[in-house]
Amino acid sequence: MNDSDLGQGNRGAARTKRADARRNEETLLEAAAAVFVESGVEAPIRQIAAEAGVGTATIYRHFPTRADLIIAVYRHQVETLAEAGPELLETAATAHAALARWIDLFVDFVVTKQGLAVVLQSADPCYDPLHSYFLERLEPVCAQLLDAAAESGEIRAGQDAYALMRGVGSLCAGAGGSPRYDARQLVGLLIAGLRSGA
């Protein structure tokens, strides 16, 4: 084995370590998101640690403050949703099916965001950039899905991505804890109503 082989081995080990670290962080963020929905953003860190199957020290090593964790959860979910749009356009049976599935994922995000709403609306400046980040990342993805569905003749052209996302958000916020209010069903009706023959 020569020095170059050793160097390649070290680089491969470093890549594996980075990939493992990313997966571990994603597991933590997904666990935190689930706990935030269930118990709110003030849930004990030990509850998030239990959900993720790690110790609390691991969470604090990745996210020294609760604000760090909240921001990371939000950004992780935005990125996941942004990446899902193009993937769905490639794999879904139709552009409208891709749009409907993406909106379903968007509903999941908005429900989690409701759990984050208290802190996101707080006076703490560390949360200020998140709304712009959300729009910058997701509005173009929604527009791409709408354009693809319009180009395929499945929906009426000229739909506004921002208005649609705002409407979906409003439908999700309207539940107010009522068991008779099914936001997902109403959002489904909204997306079905975009169809060109509707």
GUPALUM-586152 format. One record per residue: residue in three letters; x, y, z of N, C-alpha, C in turn. Coordinates in steps of 0.05 Angstrom, whole numbers, plus 32768, in hexadecimal, padded with zeros to 4 digits. Layout:
// residues N
ALAXYZXYZXYZ;...
// end
This chain:
// residues 198
MET80117FE88000800080008000801280198000;ASN800D802C7FEE801D80447FED800E805B7FFB;ASP801B80737FFB8010808A80097FF680937FFC;SER7FF480907FE17FDB80997FD47FC480877FDC;ASP7FCA806D7FDF7FB5805B7FE97FAB80638004;LEU7FBE806A80167FB7807280317FA6808C8030;GLY7FAE809E801E7F9E80B7801B7F8280B28012;GLN7F7F80A07FFF7F6480997FF57F54808C800A;GLY7F60807B801A7F52806D80307F4880818044;ASN7F598095804B7F5180AA805E7F3A80BB8053;ARG7F3C80C180397F2680D1802D7F0C80C2802E;GLY7F0E80A780277EF6809780277EEA80958043;ALA7EFB809280577EF1809180737EE480AB807B;ALA7EF080C180727EE680DC80797ECA80E0806C;ARG7EC780D780527EAD80D980457E9880C98053;THR7EA080B0805B7E8D809F80697E8580AC8084;LYS7E9880B880917E9280C480AB7E7F80DC80A7;ARG7E8580EC80927E738103808C7E5780FA8085;ALA7E5580E480757E3A80DA806E7E2C80D08087;ASP7E3A80C280997E2E80B880B17E2580CF80C3;ALA7E3580E480C47E2E80FC80D47E15810980C9;ARG7E13810B80AE7DFB811780A27DE3810780A8;ARG7DE580EC80A67DCE80DB80AC7DC580DE80C9;ASN7DD980DF80DB7DD380E280F77DC580FC80FD;GLU7DCE811180EF7DC2812C80F37DA5812C80E8;GLU7DA1811F80D17D86811D80C57D73810E80D8;THR7D7D80F980E47D6D80E980F87D6580FB810F;LEU7D77810B81197D71811D812F7D5C81328127;LEU7D60813D810F7D4D815281057D3181478101;GLU7D30812F80F67D15812280F17D08811C810C;ALA7D188112811F7D0D810D813A7D0381268147;ALA7D13813C81457D0B815581517CF181608144;ALA7CEF815D81297CD78167811B7CBE81588125;ALA7CC1813D81297CAA812D81327CA28135814E;VAL7CB6813A815F7CB08142817B7CA4815E817B;PHE7CAD8171816A7CA2818B81697C85818B8162;VAL7C7D8179814F7C61817781477C50816D815F;GLU7C5B8159816C7C4C814C81827C4B815C819B;SER7C62816981A37C64817581BD7C6C819381BD;GLY7C70819E81A57C7881BA81A37C9681BD81A5;VAL7CA081D5819E7CBC81DA819C7CCA81DC81B7;GLU7CBA81DE81CC7CC681DF81E77CC881C381F3;ALA7CC381AE81E47CC5819381EE7CE1818E81F9;PRO7CE3817E820E7CFD8178821A7D11816C8206;ILE7D29817482077D3E816981F57D40814A81F9;ARG7D3B814182117D3D812482167D2781158206;GLN7D10812282017CFB811581F17D04811281D4;ILE7D12812781CA7D1D812581AE7D33811081AD;ALA7D44811081C27D5980FC81C27D4E80E081C2;ALA7D3980DB81D27D2C80C081D37D2180B981B7;GLU7D1480CC81AA7D0880C881907D1E80C0817C;ALA7D3580CD817E7D4B80C9816B7D5C80B18173;GLY7D5980A7818C7D69809181957D868098819C;VAL7D8A80B181A67DA480BA81AD7DA380C781C9;GLY7DBA80CE81D37DBB80DC81ED7DB880FA81E8;THR7DB0810881FE7DAD812581FB7DC7813381F4;ALA7DDD812881FD7DF7813581F77DFC813581D9;THR7DF2812181CB7DF6812081AD7DE7813881A1;ILE7DCF813D81AA7DBF8153819F7DCD816E81A5;TYR7DD7817181BD7DE4818B81C47DFE818E81B5;ARG7E0B817781AE7E248179819E7E1E81848182;HIS7E08817B81777E008184815C7DF381A0815D;PHE7DE281A481717DD281BD81737DD481C8818F;PRO7DE881DA81947DED81E381AF7DD581F181BD;THR7DC381FE81AD7DAC820C81B87D93820181AB;ARG7D7C820681B97D6281FE81AD7D5D820D8193;ALA7D65822681927D61823681797D7082298162;ASP7D89821F81677D98821281527D8981FA8148;LEU7D7D81EB815A7D6E81D381527D5581DA8142;ILE7D4681EE814B7D2E81F6813E7D3482008121;ILE7D498210811E7D50821A81047D59820380F2;ALA7D6881F180FD7D7281DA80ED7D5A81C880E4;VAL7D4781C380F67D2F81B480EE7D2081C180D7;TYR7D1C81DB80DA7D0E81EA80C57D1D81E980AA;ARG7D3781EE80AB7D4681EE80927D4781D28086;HIS7D4A81BE80967D4B81A2808C7D31819B807E;GLN7D1B81A3808A7D01819D807D7CFD81AD8063;VAL7D0681C680637D0481D5804A7D1481C98034;GLU7D2D81C1803B7D3F81B580277D33819A801C;THR7D29818A802F7D1D817080267D0681758013;LEU7CF6818980197CDF818F80087CE8819B7FED;ALA7CFC81AC7FEE7D0681B77FD57D1181A27FC2;GLU7D20818F7FCE7D2C81797FBE7D1681667FB3;ALA7D0081647FC17CEB81517FB97CDE81587F9F;GLY7CDB81727F9A7CCD817B7F827CD881707F68;PRO7CF181757F617CFD816A7F487CFC814B7F48;GLU7D01813F7F5F7D0081217F607CE481177F59;LEU7CCF81247F637CB4811B7F5D7CAD811F7F40;LEU7CB781357F347CB281397F177CBE81237F06;GLU7CD481187F107CE181027F017CD480E77F05;THR7CC880E37F1D7CBE80C87F247CA080C57F24;ALA7C9180DB7F277C7480D87F287C6880D27F0D;ALA7C5180C67F0D7C4480BE7EF37C3D80D67EE2;THR7C3580EC7EEE7C2E81047EE07C38811C7EEF;ALA7C3981337EE17C42814C7EEF7C2E81547F05;HIS7C14814F7F007C0081557F147C0381437F2C;ALA7C0A812A7F287C0F81177F3E7C2781217F4E;ALA7C3C812B7F407C5381357F4E7C4C814D7F5F;LEU7C3B815F7F537C3281777F627C22816F7F7B;ALA7C0F815C7F777BFE81547F8D7C0F81477FA4;ARG7C2381377F9D7C33812A7FB17C45813F7FBF;TRP7C4F81527FB07C6081677FBC7C4F81787FD0;ILE7C37817F7FC87C26818E7FD97C1F817E7FF3;ASP7C1C81647FF07C18815380077C308155801A;LEU7C488154800F7C60815880207C618174802C;PHE7C588187801C7C5781A380267C4481A5803E;VAL7C2E8197803D7C1B819680547C29818B806C;ASP7C38817680697C47816A807F7C5A817F808B;PHE7C67818E80797C7A81A380827C6B81B98092;VAL7C5481C280877C4581D780937C3B81CF80AF;VAL7C3381B680B17C2981AC80CB7C4081AE80E0;THR7C5881A680D77C7081A880E97C7581C580EF;LYS7C7381D680DB7C7881F380DE7C6581FF80F2;GLN7C4C81F580F37C3A81FF81077C4581FB8123;GLY7C5381E581277C6081E081417C7781F38146;LEU7C8381FE81307C99821181337C8F822E8133;ALA7C758232812E7C6A824D812A7C7082608141;VAL7C6E825681597C72826881707C8E8274816F;VAL7CA28264816B7CBD8270816A7CC3827F8151;LEU7CB88276813A7CBD828381217CB1829F8121;GLN7C9C82A381317C8F82BE81337C9A82CE814B;SER7CAF82C381587CB982D1816F7CCA82E98166;ALA7CD382F9817A7CE3831081747D0183098171;ASP7D0882F081757D2482E881737D2E82EB8156;PRO7D4282FD81527D4B830281367D5782E98128;CYS7D5F82D581387D6C82BE812B7D5882AF8119;TYR7D3E82B3811C7D2A82A5810C7D2282B680F3;ASP7D2A82CF80F37D2082E280DD7D2582D880C1;PRO7D3D82CC80BB7D4282C4809F7D3282AC8095;LEU7D25829E80A77D198284809F7D028287808C;HIS7CF2829C808F7CDB829F807C7CE582A48060;SER7CF982B6805D7D0382BB80427D1082A28036;TYR7D1E829380477D2B827A803E7D1682668034;PHE7D00826480437CEA8252803B7CE0825A8020;LEU7CDA8273801B7CD0827C80017CE482787FEB;GLU7CFD82807FF07D12827E7FDC7D1682617FD2;ARG7D14824E7FE47D1982327FDE7D0082247FD2;LEU7CE8822B7FDD7CD1821B7FD67CBF82277FC0;GLU7CBE82417FBF7CAC824D7FAA7CB582457F8E;PRO7CCF82457F877CD6823C7F6C7CD0821F7F67;VAL7CD2820E7F7B7CCB81F17F787CAE81EE7F72;CYS7C9D81FC7F827C8081FA7F7D7C7982057F61;ALA7C86821B7F597C8282267F3E7C8982137F29;GLN7CA082047F2C7CA981F07F197C9481DA7F16;LEU7C8981D17F2C7C7481BC7F2B7C5B81C67F1E;LEU7C5381DF7F247C3B81EA7F187C3F81ED7EF9;ASP7C5681F77EF27C5C81FB7ED57C5C81E07EC6;ALA7C6781CC7ED27C6881B17EC57C4C81A67EC2;ALA7C3B81AA7ED67C1F81A07ED57C0F81B07EC0;ALA7C1581CA7EBE7C0781DB7EAA7C1081D37E8E;GLU7C2B81CF7E8A7C3581C87E707C2A81AD7E66;SER7C25819B7E797C1A81817E717BFB81827E6D;GLY7BF0819A7E717BD3819D7E6D7BC281937E84;GLU7BCE818C7E9A7BBF81817EB17BB281967EC2;ILE7BBE81AE7EC47BB281C37ED47BB081DC7EC3;ARG7BA081EF7ECC7B9E82097EBF7BB882187EC2;ALA7BC182257EAD7BDA82347EAF7BD6824D7EBF;GLY7BED82597EC87BEC82727ED57BE882717EF3;GLN7BEC825A7EFF7BE982587F1C7C0182647F2A;ASP7BFC82717F407C11827F7F4F7C1B826D7F66;ALA7C3482677F667C3F82557F7A7C3D82607F96;TYR7C43827A7F9A7C4182867FB47C2482857FBF;ALA7C11828B7FAD7BF5828B7FB67BEC826F7FBE;LEU7BF5825B7FAE7BED823F7FB57BF982377FCF;MET7C13823C7FD37C1F82357FED7C1282448004;ARG7C0C825D80007BFE826C80157BE38260801B;GLY7BD4825980067BBA824C800A7BBB82328018;VAL7BCF822180117BD28208801F7BD9820D803D;GLY7BEA822080427BF18227805D7BD98230806D;SER7BC8824080617BB08249806E7B9C82338074;LEU7B99822080627B88820980667B9381F8807E;CYS7BAD81F5807F7BB981E580957BB681F380B0;ALA7BB7820E80AF7BB5821D80C87B98821E80D2;GLY7B85821880C17B69821C80C87B5D820880DA;ALA7B6B81F280E07B5F81DC80EF7B5881E5810B;GLY7B6981F481187B6481FD81337B5E81E78147;GLY7B6981D081427B6581BA81557B4B81AB8151;SER7B3B81B1813D7B2281A481387B268189812C;PRO7B1B817381387B1F8158812C7B0F81558112;ARG7AFC8166810D7AEC816480F47AF9817280DD;TYR7B0E818180E27B1B819080CD7B32818080C2;ASP7B30817980A87B458169809C7B54817A8087;ALA7B698186808F7B788198807E7B82818A8065;ARG7B8B817180687B97816380517B81815E803C;GLN7B69815780457B53815380327B4D816D8023;LEU7B4C818380317B46819D80247B5C81A58011;VAL7B7481A080187B8B81A680067B8981947FED;GLY7B81817B7FF17B7D81697FDA7B6881747FC7;LEU7B52817F7FD27B3D818B7FC17B4881A37FB2;LEU7B5981B37FC07B6481CA7FB37B7681C27F9B;ILE7B8781AE7F9F7B9981A57F897B8881987F73;ALA7B7481897F7A7B63817E7F657B5581947F55;GLY7B4E81AA7F627B4181C07F557B5281CF7F41;LEU7B6D81CB7F427B7F81D77F2E7B7D81CA7F13;ARG7B7281B27F127B7181A47EF87B6381B47EE3;SER7B6D81B27ECA7B6381C37EB47B4681BD7EAE;GLY7B3D81A47EB37B21819E7EAD7B0E81A27EC5;ALA7B1981AB7EDC7B0981AD7EF47AF781C57EF3;
// end
